[in-house]
Amino acid sequence: MKKIFFTLYILVSAMVLAQRPNPAPAQKNPIAITNATIHTATGTVLNNASLVFENGKITQINGSIPSNAEVINAQNKHVYPGFILVNNTLGLVEISATNATVDYREANDISPEVRSLISFNTDSHVIPVIRSNGVLLTQPVLKHGTLSCTSSIMQLDAWNWEDAVVATDNVLHLSWPEIFRIDDEKRNKEFQTRRTEKIKELTSLFQRAQQYDNQQVKDYKLNAIKPVFENRKLFVEVAGANETLEVIAWANKLNLKNVVLIGESNLVGVLDDVKKSNFPLIIKRVHSLPVNSSDSPRLPYEFAKLVQDKGILYGLDYSGDMEYQNSRNLPFLAGTTVAYGVEKEKALQSITINLAIMLGIDKNYGTLEVGKSATLFISEGDALDQLTNNVTEAFIEGRKINLDNQQKELYKTYQEKYRLNQ
């Protein structure tokens, strides 16, 4: 009989763990957060302050509290805007070893017409874990191919991708052909030839897209590229300094103004050129070894400060190995840059408003200001510090989301197990 009950317990527990929390209902009444330390991400920190939001929008900061408001006393707690995760496969893969759950690869090398948002899985078990550290917005991106996809910005509490999207098809993604140099002279020439041909193909494609008139002949690739000459952002991932200089020259030749560079600390030698180009820079995962073996192992940690000192608008991403699972650590990348010279509120901006500006969503997201979206969270301690980040409440568009996740449920399960065995 004990074995039967134990088996039933395991089955019920597995069913509970298999469910992700339901999305929160729309906000009904005003909510007031009082006595809090509010990090607005504008560079200002408000101590012992209050914030009121209603119908998903921030309506007051340090104003009067509505009589019908639900009051949350955040004494000794911190309020932050929701962190933004960019250039990541979160929501496009569940188990990387199971192809049926992997949706960040396309067969074609040039596929700008592919829209990542329709593959975004709001039922992912990883999402509740990620948002438990304050990450509330994401940009799902396909990672294979030269022109991989057109991405959108999604919020992390929704029934489906239609409900999740907050900015539709606003970024085109280009991975600039990398410069390879090997000892085999014949193969090296072959690589260089193929690379040259690929750049020519890209140039021709963009030039044709600039002149494209979809009223005559429908071309889905050109139709996806054409908006980068208007208001769509072009995120260009570069492997090194030389590739960066090529992209800047190429973009100037085509008169592309909405370019955002994505690169690592090996761009340190061309930061002056990046500054002159006026292109923002997204710094790839800070917690990594330097690309060049001759560089200091501290360079990836120091790089954000070097970029900031040049006056370049920059943000941080969590791309790389196991990126979708480990992107919950995004705030701690910003925290590391603080340890290496970046002011704490500037570091906060690198995962909030700076990214919102690059994505073109800064009118509604990225800071805590009246009129902006109530997409924010409360932490018991410094949210950029791994030792003190403890998110107690989180809101997306004013909706109080459920912060339960599989990891917390497993912790509770085994905590109970060992308590019973004492």
N, C-alpha and C positions, 0 to 999 in steps of 0.2 A: 504493500500500500504506500509506503514511504517513497518507493521508487516511482510509483505512478504520479504522486503529488509533485515530486521533484521534476519529473519530465514535463508535467503540465506547467510548472513554474518557469522552466527554461523556455518552453514554447511561447508562453504569454510574454515573457521578458523580451524575447526576440522580436515578437510582433510589435511591441511598444517601441523598441529601439529602431525598428524599420520605418517608423513614421517620422516625417519631419513636421515641425510645428505648423499649424495652419496660419495663413496670412491674417494679419490683424484687421479688424473692421475699421471703417472710416471714423475719424474723430468726431465725437458728438458734442462735447462740451469744451470750453476753454480749459487749458492746462497751464498752471503757473508753477514754475520752478523758482524757489526762493532760497535766500541765504547762501547762494552758490558762488564759487569762483568761476567766472565765465570767460573762457578763452575764445574770443570772437574770431580769431584768425585774420583780423585786420591789423594786428600788431598791438592791440590793446587787451589788457586783462582787467576785468571788472571784479573787484572783491566784494563779498557779501552783497551780491546783486540778485536781481530777479529777472525772469524772462517769461513772457506769456505768449502762447500760440493758440490759434483758433482756426478751424477749417484748413488745417495743414500749413498755415502761414504764421510767421512770427509777427505779432501785433504790437508788442511792447517790450522794451528793455528798461528796467528800473522805473516802470510806470505804476499806475494803480492796478490792484488785483481785482478782476471782475468778481462779483458776488457769487456767481454760479460756477466759478472755476474749481477744478480739482487741483489742490495744492500739494506739491511735492517739496518737502523740506530737504534741501540738499546741503545742509550745514556740514562744513569740512569736506565737501565733495566738489568735483570739477565738471563743468559742462563744455563740450566740444562740438563743433560741426562734424557731421559724419565724414569719415575718411574715404578717399576715392582711390580705388585700385584700377590702374590702367595697364594696357598691354599684357593681358593675362588670359589664361585659358579656363578660368573659373566658370563653371556652368556649361562648358563644352566637353568635359570629360569627367567621368565618375570613377572608373577603375582603369588606369592607363594600360594595364596588361590585358584588358578585355576589349577587343576592337569594337564590339557592338556598342560600347559606351563612349567611344572616342569620336569626337566630331570636330576636331580642330585641324584636320588635314583634308586637302582637296587634291585630286589627281593632276589637275592642270597647274602649270607654273605661273601663268598669268590668268588670274580670276578676280578682277576688281568688282565684277557684277555679283559675286557671292556675298550675301548679307548674313553676318554672324548672328544677328538677333533671333532669326527663326530657328536656330539650333540651340538657343539658350535654354537650359533645363532648370526651371524654377524649383523642381522637386529634388534637386541635388542634395545629398546628405552632407556635402562639404559646406554648403552656403551657411547653415546655422552656426557652424563652428567659426567660420571666418568673421561673421558679423558680431560674434561675442566679444571681439576685441575692438569694435568700433568702426569696422569697415562696412559701409552701408550702400556704397555705389560702386559699380564695376564696369569695365569695358572689355567684353569678351572678344578675343582676337584669334583668328586662325594663324598658325605658326609655320606653315610650309608653303613655299613658293615665293617668287619675286614680288609679284603683286598679289597678295594673299586674299584680301577681302575688304569689304566696307563694313565698319563696325558701328555700334550704337552704344549708348550709355544706359545701363540697367540699374534699377534699385533692387535690393536683396530681400524683398518680402512681397511676393506676388503669387497668384494662382497660375499664371502663364506668361509667356513672353510679351503678349500684347499689354498686359497689366504692368509688366515690369519696366518697359521702356520709358525713359524720360527724355531722351534725345535720339532721334531716329537717323541712321545712316549719315552721321556727321563727320566720320573720319575714314580716309582711304589709307591703306597700309602698304608700304613699299620697303622691301629689304634690298638695300643696294648691293650689287654684286661685289663680293669680297675679292681682294687682291691676294692671289696665291703665288708663292714662290717656292719651288722645289729644286732639288739638285739635278734631276733629270731634265736636260735642256729640251729634248723633244717634247716631253709631256708638258713642260713649262710653257712652251710656245702654244701648244694646243689649248691649255687653260686660258692663256692670255687672249687667244683668238676668239674662243667662245665667250669670254667676258666682254670683249670689245663688241662682238655681235649682239650680245644681250643689251648692252647700254644703247646701241644704235636702235634696237627694237623698241626699247622704252622711250627713247627720244621721239621716234616716229609715231608711236602710239599716243603720246601726250600732245604732239603737234597736231595730229589728226583729230584728237578729242577737242582741242581748242577751237577748231573750225567746224566741229560736228554740228549738224542741224538734224535733230531727230524727227523733224516733220517730213523728211524725205525718205530716208532708209533707216530702219531700226537696227542699231548696233548696241547690244547691251554692255559691252566692254567700254566703248567710247562714251556711252551714256553715263556710266559709273565714274569715269575719270573727269569728264567735263566740269563738274561742280567745283573741282579744286582750283579752277581759275576764277571762281566766284567766291563762295563762302565755305566750302567743305575743306576741312583740315587734311593735310598730307603728312602722316607720320612716317619718317624715313629712318630705318635702323641702319646704322653704320658700324662696320667692324673695327675701324681704326682711323688714325689721323688723316692718311692719304685719301681714304674713301670720303671722309668728311669734307675735305677741300674739293673733291670732285662733285659732291652733291651741291655744295654752295654755288659752284660755278655753273652747274647744270640747271639749278633752280633759277639763277639770275638770267641765264640764257633764255629760259622759257617764261620768264617773268612770273614765277610762282611766288606768291607772298605768304601763303598759309602753311608754310613748312614748319614742322616740329622735328628736331633731331632726337634720336634715341641712341645712346652710346655709353661706353664705360670709361674708366679712369685713364685709358690709354689715349684719350683725346686731350690730355693735359697740355700738349705742345701746340695745339691749334685753338686754344680758347679765345685768343685775340681775334682770330678769323671768325669764330662763331659769334662773338660779340658784334663785330662789324656787320655780319649778315643779318643781325636782329632776329635770328631764329631762336626760339626757346629750346631747351635741352632737357630731356628726360634721362636721368641717370639710372642705368640698370643696377640691379641688386648690389647694394652697398656691402652686404656681408658676403664678400667673395675675395679670392686671391687676385692680385694684379695680372693683367693679360700678358704683360712682358715680364719675363723672369728677372730682368735687370732692375725693375722698379721696386721701390720700397713696399714691403707687405702692408704698410699703413696707408699707402696711396688711395685705395678704394674708400677708406674711411675719411680721409682728408679732402677728397676730391670735391665734395659738395661745398665746402668752405672756399676752395679755390675758385669754383664756378661763381659762387655768390660774390666774392671779392671783385670779379670781373664785371659785375652788374648784369649777368645773364639771368633771365627768368628760367628757373629750373624746377623740376619735380622729381619724385622718386617712383620707381616701379619695383615689382618683385618678380621679374621674368627670370627664366632659367630652369634648372633641374627641379622637378617636383614643385613647380611654381603654384599650381592651383591649391595644393594641400597646405603649403607653408605660407601662403600669402596672408594668413592671419597675423604673421609677424611684421607686416608692413609698418605699423607705428614704431616698432623697435629699430627699424632702419633709420627713421628720422631721429630717434633717440641717440643712436650711435653718432650721427653727425653732430649732435650737441656736444658729445664728449670730445669731439675733434674740432671745436671752435665755432660752430653755428649757434646763434642765439636760439633759445628754446622756442620762442614764438615764430621765428623765421623757419625753424625746422618744421613746426606745425603747418605753416603755409605750404611747405613742399609736398604735403600729402592732402591738401585741401584746396585753398583758393588758387594756388599757382596752377594746379592741374585743371581746375574748373575753367580758368582762363584759356588754357591750351585746348580744352575740349569745347569751348564756346558755350558753357553752361553757367558762367559766373553770375548771371543775372538772378539765378534762383538758388544756386548751391555754392558751397565753398567757405562761406562765412556766416556768422550769426549776426544778422542785421534785420531791422524791421522791413517787412515785405518779402523776405526770402523764405524759402521752404523750411519747415520745421523738421529737417532731417538732421538729427543731433543725438547725442547720448550723454549719460551721466556716469562718471567713473569715481570710485572711492579715492583714487590717487592719481598721480601723474600718468596719463594714458600713453606717453612715449617711453615709459620705463617698464621693463618687463616685470620688475619686482612689485610695482604698485598699480599697474593697469588692472582694474577690476570693474568691468562695466555692469552696473546694476539696473539701469533702465536705458532703453534706446527707442527712438521714434523715427519713422520714415513718413514724410508728408503728414506729420502730426499723429500718425497711428502708432500706438504703443505696441511694439513687436515682442513676441515670445523669444526669450533668450536661451531657452533650453536647446540642447543639442546632444548628439550621440556621446560625445566625450564626457559631458556632465552626467548623463544617465549611467554610463559605465562606472564613473567614479562613485555615484550614489549606490549602484548595485554592489560593488565590491566593498564599499564602506560598510554597507549593511551586512554583507557576508561575514566579514571579519569581526564585526561587532557581535554577531550572533554566536560566533565560535569562541568568544572569550569566556 
